């Protein structure tokens, strides 16, 4: 049975946990280190102790992980993706300037002066397949894109957490996606 925390308690705990995650460097640590950090939060009287007032002790760790630290990780991804503009990505990857034409679901559509169309989809390195699927769904569901353009160029913008991807992993993903005509920009 899910327990709903009072709003003020939830906000207070989220603020404390986010601050501690920043101090700890949660996004750049290994799974083992993050697991130890999570255990420490669950045992901390200020965090786990307060949560045990509202839920069984065996639910505290899960609540912190699923209810707060996942939100923290998503917020960190949004920061990385919001830090870079689509114009910057297109300029960096395709060496051209382009202007926004529109957006289909979460895929951005841009066009340059040579009438090339650029479709750009963001996501995370760990879930790059999902970003690729969304990009390809946009292409498949919009027949007029190809007929209205000189060429159609595809790009993924992938947020990468520290330590999540080696240089070899980056090269391998870039090479694999290049076989199907998709370029990649890594937001680190």
C-alpha positions as CSV (number, residue, x, y, z in Angstrom):
1,X,0.0,0.0,0.0
2,X,1.5,3.3,-1.1
3,X,1.7,6.0,1.6
4,X,1.4,9.7,0.6
5,X,3.6,11.9,2.6
6,X,2.4,15.3,3.7
7,X,3.4,17.9,1.1
8,X,5.7,19.9,3.4
9,X,7.5,16.7,4.5
10,X,7.9,15.5,0.9
11,X,9.3,18.9,-0.2
12,X,11.6,19.2,2.7
13,X,13.0,15.7,2.3
14,X,13.4,16.1,-1.5
15,X,15.4,19.3,-0.9
16,X,17.7,17.7,1.7
17,X,18.3,14.6,-0.5
18,X,18.9,16.6,-3.6
19,X,21.5,18.7,-1.7
20,X,23.2,15.6,-0.3
21,X,23.2,14.0,-3.8
22,X,24.9,17.1,-5.2
23,X,27.5,17.1,-2.4
24,X,28.1,13.3,-3.0
25,X,28.3,13.6,-6.8
26,X,25.5,11.0,-7.2
27,X,25.5,11.3,-11.0
28,X,29.2,10.5,-11.3
29,X,29.5,7.6,-8.9
30,X,29.5,3.9,-9.5
31,X,26.5,1.7,-8.7
32,X,28.2,0.4,-5.6
33,X,29.0,3.9,-4.3
34,X,25.5,5.0,-5.1
35,X,24.1,2.0,-3.3
36,X,26.1,2.8,-0.2
37,X,24.9,6.4,-0.4
38,X,21.3,5.2,-0.6
39,X,21.8,3.0,2.4
40,X,23.3,5.9,4.4
41,X,20.3,8.1,3.5
42,X,17.9,5.3,4.6
43,X,19.7,5.0,7.9
44,X,20.0,8.8,8.5
45,X,17.6,9.8,11.3
46,X,16.8,13.1,9.4
47,X,15.8,11.3,6.2
48,X,15.1,7.6,6.8
49,X,14.0,8.3,10.4
50,X,11.4,10.8,9.2
51,X,10.2,8.5,6.4
52,X,9.7,5.7,8.9
53,X,7.1,7.9,10.6
54,X,4.9,7.5,7.5
55,X,5.9,4.0,6.1
56,X,7.2,0.7,7.0
57,X,11.0,0.5,7.5
58,X,11.3,-1.9,4.5
59,X,9.8,0.7,2.2
60,X,12.1,3.6,3.1
61,X,15.0,2.6,0.8
62,X,12.7,2.0,-2.2
63,X,10.9,5.4,-1.6
64,X,14.3,7.2,-1.5
65,X,15.5,5.5,-4.7
66,X,12.3,5.5,-6.7
67,X,10.6,8.6,-5.3
68,X,13.5,11.0,-4.9
69,X,16.8,9.9,-6.4
70,X,15.2,9.0,-9.8
71,X,13.7,12.5,-9.9
72,X,17.1,13.9,-9.1
73,X,18.7,11.9,-11.9
74,X,16.0,13.1,-14.4
75,X,16.5,16.7,-13.3
76,X,20.3,16.3,-13.9
77,X,19.6,15.0,-17.4
78,X,17.2,18.0,-18.1
79,X,20.0,20.4,-17.0
80,X,22.4,18.8,-19.5
81,X,19.9,18.8,-22.3
82,X,18.7,22.4,-21.6
83,X,22.3,23.6,-21.5
84,X,22.7,23.1,-25.3
85,X,20.5,24.6,-28.0
86,X,19.3,22.7,-31.1
87,X,21.0,25.4,-33.2
88,X,24.3,24.7,-31.5
89,X,23.9,21.0,-32.1
90,X,23.2,21.4,-35.8
91,X,26.1,23.9,-36.2
92,X,28.4,21.5,-34.4
93,X,27.4,18.3,-36.0
94,X,26.5,19.4,-39.6
95,X,28.5,22.6,-39.8
96,X,25.6,24.8,-40.9
97,X,23.1,27.2,-39.5
98,X,19.4,26.3,-39.4
99,X,16.2,27.8,-38.2
100,X,13.3,26.1,-36.3
101,X,10.4,24.9,-38.5
102,X,8.4,23.0,-35.9
103,X,8.2,20.1,-33.6
104,X,6.5,16.8,-33.9
105,X,5.9,15.2,-30.5
106,X,9.4,15.6,-29.0
107,X,11.4,15.7,-32.3
108,X,12.6,19.2,-33.4
109,X,12.5,20.1,-37.1
110,X,14.9,22.7,-38.5
111,X,15.7,23.8,-42.0
112,X,18.8,25.6,-43.4
113,X,19.2,27.9,-46.4
114,X,20.1,25.0,-48.7
115,X,16.6,23.5,-47.9
116,X,18.1,20.6,-45.9
117,X,15.8,19.4,-43.1
118,X,17.3,18.4,-39.7
119,X,15.3,16.2,-37.3
120,X,16.8,16.3,-33.8
121,X,15.7,14.1,-30.9
122,X,17.0,14.2,-27.4
123,X,17.4,11.4,-24.9
124,X,20.0,9.8,-22.6
125,X,23.0,7.6,-23.5
126,X,21.6,4.7,-21.5
127,X,18.3,4.9,-23.4
128,X,19.5,6.0,-26.8
129,X,17.4,3.3,-28.4
130,X,14.2,5.1,-27.2
131,X,15.4,8.4,-28.6
132,X,16.2,6.7,-31.9
133,X,12.8,5.1,-32.0
134,X,11.1,8.5,-31.5
135,X,13.2,10.0,-34.2
136,X,12.4,7.3,-36.7
137,X,8.7,7.4,-35.8
138,X,8.8,11.1,-36.7
139,X,10.3,10.3,-40.1
140,X,7.9,7.5,-40.8
141,X,4.8,9.5,-39.8
142,X,5.6,12.6,-41.9
143,X,5.8,11.8,-45.6
144,X,5.9,15.4,-46.6
145,X,9.2,16.0,-44.9
146,X,11.2,14.2,-47.6
147,X,9.3,15.8,-50.5
148,X,9.7,19.3,-49.2
149,X,13.5,19.1,-48.6
150,X,16.8,18.8,-50.5
151,X,17.8,16.2,-47.9
152,X,16.8,15.0,-44.5
153,X,19.4,14.7,-41.8
154,X,18.9,12.9,-38.5
155,X,20.6,13.6,-35.1
156,X,20.3,12.4,-31.6
157,X,21.3,14.6,-28.6
158,X,22.2,12.3,-25.8
159,X,22.8,13.3,-22.2
160,X,25.7,11.5,-20.6
161,X,26.4,11.3,-16.9
162,X,30.1,11.3,-15.8
163,X,31.6,7.8,-15.9
164,X,28.7,6.4,-17.8
165,X,30.4,6.1,-21.2
166,X,34.0,5.4,-22.2
167,X,35.5,7.0,-25.3
168,X,35.3,3.6,-27.0
169,X,31.6,3.3,-26.2
170,X,31.1,6.8,-27.7
171,X,33.0,5.8,-30.9
172,X,31.1,2.5,-31.2
173,X,27.7,4.2,-30.9
174,X,28.6,6.9,-33.4
175,X,29.8,4.4,-35.9
176,X,26.8,2.1,-35.5
177,X,24.3,5.0,-35.9
178,X,26.3,6.4,-38.9
179,X,25.4,3.2,-40.8
180,X,21.8,4.2,-40.7
181,X,22.5,7.9,-41.4
182,X,22.0,9.2,-37.8
183,X,24.5,11.5,-36.2
184,X,25.1,11.9,-32.5
185,X,25.8,14.9,-30.2
186,X,26.8,14.0,-26.6
187,X,25.7,16.5,-23.9
188,X,28.0,16.0,-21.0
